[in-house]
C-alpha cells in the first residue's frame, strides 16, 4: 500500500530525497580527535581487517588442506600412534582379557 499526500507525490520518495540531501551536505564538526584516539581507531581497523582476511584465508584453504590429506593418505604421527596404543590397552575388552 503506497501512501500519497494531497499533491500526489509519494512520501517515501520525498523522505528518501530529504535524507539523501541532508547526508550529502554535512556541516563542519567542531570536534578534536587527539592522536591517541586516532591511533587507537587505526590500530583497531587494521586488527579487524587482518582478522577478516585470516578467517577468509582459512575458509578458502580448507578444501585444499583436505585434498592434500586425501592424497597423502592421512599418515598418523608417532604421538597419535602412542595414544591409540594406550587407548587400546585400557579399553574394557583388553582389561577383561587380562583378568
PENORJO-V485609 format. One line per field, one symbol per residue. ss: DSSP state (H for helix, E for strand, L for the rest). phi: phi as a letter, one per 30 degrees, with the letter a starting at -180 (. if undefined). burial: # if it has 9 or more other C-alpha atoms within 8 Angstrom, else .. A space follows every 10 residues. Layout:
ss->???
phi->???
burial->???
This chain:
ss->LLLELLLLLE HHHHHHHHHH HHHHLLLLLL LLLLHHHHHH HHHHHHHHHH HHHHHHHHHH HHHHHHHHHH HHLLLLLHHH HHHHHHHHHL LHHHHHHHL
phi->.ccbdddicd dddddddddd ddddbdddcc bbcddddddd dddddddddd dddddddddd dedddddddd ddihdddddd dddddddddc deddddddd
burial->...#....## #..#...... .......... .......#.. .......... .......... ........#. .......... #......... ...##....
